[in-house]
Amino acid sequence: MEKLNKIIKALEDLKVKDLKVYDFEKTSPFYDYFVIATTNERQASAAITHLKSALVADEIRHVEGKGGTWVLIDATDVIIHLFNADDRAYYGFDQRLLGIKRIQ
C-alpha cells in the first residue's frame, strides 16, 4: 500500500484529472491495483519521471506509449494508465470497471 500511496501522491502533485484507483487484489493474479488518470502529453511525460524518482528502480518494469495519448506504466503490482481525455472516453475503462472496488 506504501507504493500505491507514492504513486497517488506523485500523480496528484502533477494535478492529473479524474484520478481513480481500483482494487484488484482479490480478483487478479497479475496485479493488485489499477490506476487511471486523465493527463495531457506533458503531464504524462512528467508522471513517468516523477514515478521513477518516487519508486525503487526495479518497481517499474515497463513503460509503453511515451509521447502518445495513452501511457501504460507497469509498476509490478500496480498498473497505471494515463489517457488524454478523448482516449479515456473512447476506451471506456471507467465503465468497464464499474463492478470493481474503487479505493479512490
Secondary structure, 3 states (H helix, E strand, C coil): CHHHHHHHHHHHHCCCEEEEEEECCCCCCCCCEEEEEECCHHHHHHHHHHHHHHCCHHHCCEEECCCCCEEEEEECCEEEEEECHHHHHHHCHHHHCCCCCECC
